[in-house]
Amino acid sequence: MTKRVAILISGGGSNMVSLVDSMTSDHPAQPAVVLANSDQAGGLEKARSRGIPTEVVDHRDFKGDREAFEKALFSALEPHRPDIVCLAGFMRILTPLFIDAFKGRMLNIHPSLLPKYRGLNTHARAIEAGDTEAGCTVHEVTPELDDGPILGQARVPIFPDDTPDTLAARVLTQEHKLYPAVLRRFAQGDRTPVFL
Ligand code: GRF
């Protein structure tokens, strides 16, 4: 039975596209829904053009009431019967209420080599620290931000003339390879980390 995957986005959704396009007929998972927290998210049109059902739950409608927002997330996702949730550029902090409901079956991709650089501005921080390499991590989502069991990592060099933007672009190309590789393995129940 193929696993049904909900993908949550906030922006352009390039990682969502990589995941959706990777779920070909022989894949243990299929895309069930793409949900965005804004109807302006560019990824929505990319999902619709691929025939994927979409949902929008705008966090601004809940004026900081995280619990109400997450209940609306549940209501929007439930009809699509997700087995796995992939956060892909989803920029809202989720509370244990939502995270516990998908315990052990919610993934996130973070643009750093965790545990280094949890949180935001990861590329600027790596350059500032004088690191010679950077990368991305796919991990299981737990209540602690950017902290769950690591399911995959990909590394890229940092060059002396790199800016946060040039480094982000280099990391993003690896994200598009790593996340689909992790999802294919995870959907088969295999949590062996993928290292690219
Ligand atoms: C990516 O850098 C990802 O690592 C981070 O959000 C960014 C947005 O990517 N979580 P996408 O193009 O919206 O998938």
Boltz pocket constraint, residues with backbone or C-beta under 6 A from the ligand:
constraints:
  - pocket:
      binder: B
      contacts: [[A, 9], [A, 10], [A, 11], [A, 12], [A, 13], [A, 14], [A, 15], [A, 16], [A, 88], [A, 89], [A, 90], [A, 109], [A, 110], [A, 111], [A, 136], [A, 168], [A, 172], [A, 175]]
      max_distance: 6.0
